[in-house]
Amino acid sequence: MRKKDATILIADDDDDILFSARISLKKYFSEIITTNNPKKIGNYLTEKTIDVVLLDMNYRIGFEDGKEGLYWLKHVKEISPETTVILMTAFGSVNLAVNAIKKGATDFILKPWNTEKLYGIVNAGVELSRSKRKNTQLETVQKLNDKDFHNKTEHIIGKSEAMQSALNLAQKVAPTDANILILGENGTGKYVFAKEIHLQSERRNHPFIHVDLGSLNENLFESELFGYAKGAFTDAQKDTIGRFELAKGGTIFLDEIGNLPLHLQAKLLTVVQNRKVTRLGEGNERAIDVRIICATNADIHKMVDEQSFRQDLLFRINTIELNLPPLRERIGDITLLADHFLKKLNLKYRKSIEGFSNTALSALKKYHWPGNIREIEHIVERAVIITDNIQIEPEDLHFSTKKIDVSLTDNLNLEDTEKLLIEQALKKHQGNISRAAKDLGLTRAALYRRIEKHQL
């Protein structure tokens, strides 16, 4: 009989009982942990996922009232509500066991036990525990309102050498658990690559949790990522798991990591390094099993040189570094992308536009694409909406008219250029954030972050 991959914790002050229970269960389950000290239960629960706790009702000679068992039952439920608790008791304490079930225990077994019955009760407890964890995870994911969580990712399109190189690397690293750092300008497809890596990994059937660190309020960083205990702050009405725990077994995608302040980088480093989180308001560390993918549009190596990004954190997150090329460096892919978005948007708007005229394709290839793939989709969508032709013509294409005044800067590095473009977009649209963001090929949230970053 093949062992079930499950962890069982047995707590009893009688070493003979521990030995007997271990011998009875070790041939059925992959890991059996025993302890004669109930004070260690909390440590085991936070170090790893315990499916079932077999818990004795009494731990002191001469005390048979079961109060200690009820105390430790409550302790288990506070730390790990999804863990199944099965009580071990003598025949004369059945009433105590029934009372304990009312307080959260799942079942009880009498000493001495029949091995087959013990296995049956524990096995049922394992399945119950896993069902609870799965339901908790799914409920929380739905609350995050990540609408495309269960949807197939957008296709990765590109035949250019630069794009094929990025795709080949992604395919090589996807089956591993290596930490990945995806670098690229805004709109180059960092999210799409991260999700594709997840879908090609062994973790594909587990959650993919996206966290936009750039838009996350600093004061909410710990509670959102690490979770919090009931009463940790004014509005903490119940224990809540954070994004790291929510991604259990799957992938957490930390987007815009370059925007993370130094003091929060230190907190993240501890978690990435130790693979443990501590919920806000708790003292217990909880082990996490997640694959970490990070992304940024910033020159993160330059940030390390400038001491605005921790070098030790960079070492931890970029076991594999994946660079996505900007659209201006993959001109050969523009026709493929434009055709893909046209087909998609024809369906969305119930149109039957046949394609692009040669002059329209030429205009698309000559444009500099500061917003990359996100911008080409926006431009094609606008053209599909406004055109009355069977083909998209140059007059249907609305390109950004912003121009960089070279005289304003001597070096034209990415940071200077980004600041100039934002300033000109805001000036052009008289401070209207929504219009400026569209012109730049950004979301409103992304533009707000860059306004704050450049102190505009």
Disulfide bonds with the S-S distance in Angstrom:
none
